[in-house]
Amino acid sequence: MNALEEQIAHLTRAVEDLSDVVTRQEREISLLTRRAQLLMEREAEREAQGGGGVVVGDERPPHY
């Protein structure tokens, strides 16, 4: 019986630890999602203003 109680205690602790990890990761994901959204909005504004002078991939620069 003691062995089962010890095992339950260890499993309970493991579940609590994993719950803490999941909670922390959810906060980090939310923060990163907000930051990515802000960067996408900022880049959209920059492109709308015509200031997006970054060459991406095989795109030729305008002076060719």
N, C-alpha and C positions, 0 to 999 in steps of 0.2 A: 504494500500500500504506500509506503514512504517513497518508493521508487517512482510510482505513478504521480504522486504529489510533486516530487522534484521535477519530473518531466513536464508536467502541466505548468509549473512555475517558470521553467526555462522557455517553454513555448509561448506562454503569455508575455514574457519579457521580449522575446523575439518579435512577436506581433506588434507590441508597442513601439519597439525600435523601428520596425519597417513602416509603421504608421507615421512616425516622425519624419522618416526619410521621404515618404510620399508627399507629406504636407509641405516640406521644404521644397521639393522638386516642383510641386504645383505652383508655389509662389514664384520660383525662378522662371518657370515656363510662362506664367502670366506676365512677368516683367519683360522677358525677352520678346514676347508677342507684342506688347505695347511698344517697345522700342523699334521693332521691325516695322510696325504699322506707321510710326512717326517717320522713320527713314523713307518708307515708300511714299508717304504724303509729301515729304520734303523734296524727294527726287521728282515727283510728278509736278510739283510747283516749279522746280528748276527747269524741267523740260518745257513746261507751258510758257515760261519766260524766254525760251530760246537759248538758255545758257548751258545746255548740256553738251559740252565739247569733248566728251570722253568717247574714244573710239573703242568699240567692243568687238572682239572676235575678228572676222574677216572683213569688217566694214572699212571701206576706204575713206581716208580723211577728205575733207571738202576741197583741198587744193589740187587733187588729181583730176 
